[in-house]
Amino acid sequence: MVHDGHVTRLNWQRLRRSLADPEFGEAVMAEGIRCGAFIELDRPVRANGGF
């Protein structure tokens, strides 16, 4: 997002626009990417070394 020459990056929290959205929903993730939002996914490591 650019305003008055300054760039502000959007950050989608848990990939939700509102509490009504499911956490990490695919459609909301796609919308965030289209809007240029910073998308962060936390992937826990399992005991067997996988994700």
C-alpha positions in Angstrom: 0.0 0.0 0.0 1.5 3.4 -1.0 0.3 6.7 0.5 2.0 10.0 0.1 5.2 8.3 -1.1 5.4 5.9 1.8 5.1 2.1 1.4 3.2 0.2 4.1 3.1 -3.6 3.9 0.0 -5.5 5.0 0.2 -8.4 7.4 -2.6 -11.0 7.4 -2.9 -12.3 11.0 -3.7 -16.0 10.8 -4.8 -15.2 7.2 -8.0 -13.8 8.5 -9.8 -10.6 7.5 -12.3 -11.0 10.3 -13.1 -13.5 13.0 -15.7 -15.0 10.7 -13.0 -16.2 8.3 -11.5 -19.7 9.0 -7.9 -19.6 10.2 -5.5 -20.1 7.3 -8.3 -20.3 4.7 -7.1 -20.9 1.1 -9.3 -18.2 -0.4 -8.2 -15.6 2.1 -4.6 -16.5 1.5 -5.0 -16.0 -2.2 -6.7 -12.6 -1.6 -3.8 -11.5 0.7 -1.2 -12.4 -1.9 -3.2 -10.5 -4.6 -3.2 -7.5 -2.3 0.5 -7.8 -1.7 0.2 -8.7 2.0 3.1 -10.4 3.8 2.0 -14.0 4.4 3.5 -15.9 7.3 2.8 -19.6 7.9 4.1 -21.2 11.1 4.8 -24.9 10.5 5.5 -26.9 13.7 8.1 -29.6 13.5 6.8 -33.0 14.4 8.7 -35.6 16.6 9.7 -37.5 13.5 11.3 -34.4 11.9 8.4 -33.7 9.5 6.1 -30.8 9.3 
